[in-house]
Each structure stands twice: as structure tokens, then as C-alpha cells.
Amino acid sequence: MKLTKKVLAVIMSVLMLSMVFVPCAFAADNSTSNAALKFNEDGKFKIMIFADSQDDETLEATTAQLMREALDAQKPDLVVYLGDNTVAEGYENQAKAIEAIVAPCVERNVPFTLVFGNHDQEHNVEKEVLLKEYQKYPGCLAYDAVPSLYGCGNHNLPILASDGTGIAFNLWFIDSGTSVAEVGGYDYVREDQIKWYKDTAAALKNLNGGKTVPAISFQHIIVTEAYEAVGMMKIPFGIEDFTFDGQAYLPVPNFGAYEGFIFEPPCPSYVNGGQMDAWLETGDVMATFYGHDHVNDFTTNYEGVDITTVPTVGCNSYSNDINRGVGLITLDEKDLSTYEYEALRMYDFALAEGSKIPECEGALSTFEYKFYKAVDSFLTTLHKIVSVFFFIK
């Protein structure tokens, strides 16, 4: 029965793509979004990432204002909520929390989608219920491609060429789970999710005349390969919390193996379900983006696949005023073998002329924003100097 559902899901995906519909238009009665994502006339497509807002029904005013000013400054074509989006207790409060975090997008008619993190369903509301709540809002493109798959909200969103002639790019959104007793830590992407990914990628390839459709993937919990990618030293004996997929590491990175900040060791699952291997085998995913580790903000590379953690947008969860902000991906239709990524800092928005962030309750002073900007600049320069003394992998 599950296999039949998966086959039907792939067929439906193909049909929906060929008809150029957005699946969420069918899933949400109140959604007004029924046009597919498409590259702009200038051949560009911007994706803004809000990671770990992780707040309740009384969303921090500074978080909401950061979202608004980031949207107004960059005018993205899509927003991705990267998990640990809301942590309110019970359905009514969760509904209010969801309304609060999507309001900046709804007010500006910006389409959005999401993945769930390890905290979203910890407050007596199942993810399936939360997803339906998001789908009530205009612009929601999130859907559950195959409800029988592990997790909730596994889906993909193709981006059409600017002339509308076909699929130019694809975006994957995967539920990386929560914390599970059988693993003894954070969850991992399971076999049925990986099979769905491979089957759907194959269907997209067929629609694209046999050519692989380039893609980027989004999920909350980072893959275990991040430890090898950032040059964490392998050691022959186990250290609690730093043994992944049977390999123990000393949690000190090679400063020449990544760009950005690692303020805490990444927190993947102890189990490797083979997701990275599937990406490498399929050959479509060029980059992956994660939240979860709030104070981290780095990009590294594993066998040709970029691994990026996005700084938290939330001002009410553990975070870091040095690198708090949003992520911005820019795709250019002229060359889809690559992309641009930038972490946009909260302090830059707060210090910009006309910003209302410093006026918000709980905001830092202008002096403090300037201070953290200076600290960021100093640490970035220091990292570049120190990285010279490390062998780049």
C-alpha cells in the first residue's frame, strides 16, 4: 500500500509540474497561490531564509521587525522557514505563533514554505496539524508530498525558466526529524524519504529531456558529513557527543576548511542514513542549508556539495548578536551550475537609515549594534589570518 502511494505521488508530481501548478493550491482552501515559481525577467530568483525563530505567540518585536526590514530591503521571490519555527504551548497558542511569524510575508505577498525542526512539535501539537495551520495563509507553498513518508512536510518546489518553457531549477524541503530514543540524540533522514527524493529527482530529469535538474536542499538538522567537511580531527577513541556514524572526532575544526563562524560544534544525528550519498549519486544537489545550531554561520564543502548553516533570525532563543540575521540565496538563470549566498546581519539592518529595529522593545542600543558589527569584522579578519596556517582540505 505504501509503495502504491509513493508511485502515485511521483505520478502526481509529474502531472502537477506539467500543468504548472503549485501543489499547495490544492492543499490549502484559503491559499491564493496558484502560480508556479518562476525566474524573473532579469533571470534572477532570490530565496530568503529565516532560521530558528523559535518563539511563542508573543513573538519578539525585534524578530518580527528584522523579518520585515530584510524582506523590504531584498524583495525575495520565496521565503524559507528553516525549522524550530514556533514553540508555543498547545494548539491555540501555536496557531497565534504561526500567524505572527508568517505575517511579514503575508503582508508583502511573498510566497513562503517551511521545514520542521526538532522543537516544533514538542508542545502537544502534531506537525500535521501545524502544517495545516501554515496552509491557511495566502502564499503558503508547503505541502506533504507523501504523508506515509517519515516525518511531515517533505516536498519539492520546481522553479520554471523565465520564459516559462520548462523547469530550470528545483528546491528540496526535507523533514530531518526531532530527538528519538532509538538514536540516542537527534533524528536523521530515513530510507523512505531518500527513496522518494531519488524517485522524484528521476521524474524531474525525465521532464527535463533527460538532463538532471540542478537543485538546492533545505532541512533543519545538519548531516554528519559536516564534521569531516570542516576538518574536525578524527580520533581512534570515542568522546561522548562527538562520535558520528561510528567515527569519533575532536571537536576542533580546520580553520582553512570553511568560511564564516563555528561558535559551537555542529549537532547532527549520531546515525548517518545515507542522505549525502544519495545526493552525490543523483548529482542534482549543489548546496544544502541548515538551521539548528543557532550561533553557527558557516559554509564548507563535502565532495562538491556545499554545506551551509544559517544564523538564527530569532531574538528570543539562544543565539549570538554577532551574527544574528537571515540568509539570502540568489540564483541566476544564465549559470545554474552555481549560486550566490550571503548572511545578512541584523546589526546592518538596525544601523541602516530609517530602521525601526532600535525602537523595538528589547532591542539593543545603536552603540551595541555598532560594537557587534566591529566584533564581526575583527573575527572575520582573524579567521582569514589563522586559516593561512591550516591546510585546506
QUIKA-V108148 format. One line per field, one symbol per residue. phi: phi as a letter, one per 20 degrees, with the letter a starting at -180 (. if undefined). psi: psi as a letter, one per 20 degrees, with the letter a starting at -180 (. if undefined). burial: 1 if it has 16 or more other ideal C-beta (glycine too) atoms within 10 Angstrom, else 0. A space follows every 50 residues. Layout:
phi = ???
psi = ???
burial = ???
This chain:
phi = .fffffffffffgfffffeldegffeecfefdecdffbfffendbdcddd dlfkcdfdggffffffgffffffdlfebddeenleccfenffffffffgf feggfffdlefbbacedfdgdecmcfffffffffffegnfdfbdgcgfff nbnfaccfdfffemfrfdbccdcceencdcffenrffbfegffffggfff fffffffemnefefbcdcaeeffffgfffemfffcecedgmccclndece fcfefeebdoddebggceffddenffgfffffndeebcccdnegeeabcc cclndfdcedffefddcfabffcfrcdcdcdcgfbeebadcbeeefffff effnfdgfeffnfffggffffffffgffffffffffffedfff
psi = gggghgghggghggghghilqphhhhhohjpjojqqqqqrhjjqpppppo plhmrbimpphhgghggghgghhhmriqppokrlgqkqprgghgghgggg highgghjkpqqarqqaiihjjlkpqhhggghghiippipjqrognhiqp apjprqoqpqqhjjiaphrqpqopojabpqhhhkbqrrprghgggggggh hhgggghkkjppoqrqqprgpqqhihghhjkpppqiqqppikopkipqqo loroiijrqbpniqpqmaqipoijgghhghghjhohqqpqcgnhiqmrpa polippopqpqqipjjrpapigjpbrqpppqohhnjiarqppopqhhggh iqpipjgiiqpiqrrhggghghgggggghgggghghhhjqpp.
burial = 00000100110010011000011110110010100111100010111111 11111110111111111111101101111111111111000011111111 11011000011111111111101010100110111010111111110011 11111111110100011111111111110000001111110111011011 10111011000011111111111111111111000000000101101110 00111111111110111111111011011001011111111111111111 11001111111111111011111111111010100100101011111111 0000101001001100001001100100000010001000000
